[in-house]
Amino acid sequence: MDKPKWLYLISGLLLSAMLLAPAIFSKQDSLKPKPLTGKPQRIVSMSPGNTEIVFALGAGDRVVGVTSYSDYPEEAKSKPTIGGYHAPDVEKIVALSPDIVFAMTDIQAKYIQILKQAGIRVIAVEPKSLPEILTAIDIISEAIGEQERGNKLHRELADQLAEVRRLVGSAPLKRTFLEVWDTPLLTVGRQSFIHDLISQAGGINVSADKNVDYTPCDTEQLYAYNPEVYVVLSHSRDDVRSLITNPNLGDIQAVKNNQVFSITDDLLQRPGPRSFTGLVKLAEILHPQEMKDWENK
């Protein structure tokens, strides 16, 4: 089974980027980002989440480059790609002559440095929680001259978060195991963005003691966690069925009580406006009674 896209770690700059850097720096190593007058007309996004934010702000027509995994909304698929977000193609980005580039912070730090040295304006945001997504929307909307749209989107999503918190706030917290991948079995630690989603939805991440984004889990550890609810990130496979019929997992509380569910991976794994939809779906799984008022809205 192929590993999911997020498992690939950066081991260094791509050779192409390293070869490109001297050519860029030789003439532009003292350049600073060009001041913008008016709204930036050529936008490049180096992460799927940032792409979704830009489109949600109504600036999709100004996007000239996205990562290969930027597949939402549908229009994003037609944009030129600049490689994966773990290893973006710096040469392609420079060739697109962007007015502004939206990047991720830690994971793309080396690429950000190259682009800045080339005189390209780069803004890095990498939300680790739902409130941080709201902040990212504020930053991006101001940078592209869409503050009014940004304020409206911020209010709508903040109200949604507040309402979910209100509905589930008095309910007992549910011990939750979230399966990111099945072979090897992977779940989320407390550094993961998904950890915040579980907490906001009224759950307890059973692997929160792991101070990492993602962590492996064997069957013995899973039985030690013995979660009340088991949530599978769906990657277009029949994940839930294979879990329920696995004889090795039949005595786990969530499996015995038929509390095994799936959610489309993009709704939980990709920090952006749709994460708030993921929050609602997760809250409905953990607290169906309390979330009935949401369904009746």
Secondary structure, DSSP 8 states (H G I E B T S, - for coil): ----GGG----S--HHHHHHHHHHHHHHTT-------SS-S-EEESSHHHHHHHHHTT-GGGEEEB-TT---SGGGGGS-B---TTS--HHHHHHT--SEEEE-SSTTHHHHHHHHHTT--EEE---SSHHHHHHHHHHHHHHTT-HHHHHHHHHHHHHHHHHHHHHHTTS--EEEEEESBTTTTEEE-TTSHHHHHHHHTTEEETTTTS-SSEEE--HHHHHHH--SEEEEEESSS-HHHHHHT-GGGTTSHHHHTT-EEEEEHHHHHS-STTHHHHHHHHHHHH-TTTTHHHHT-
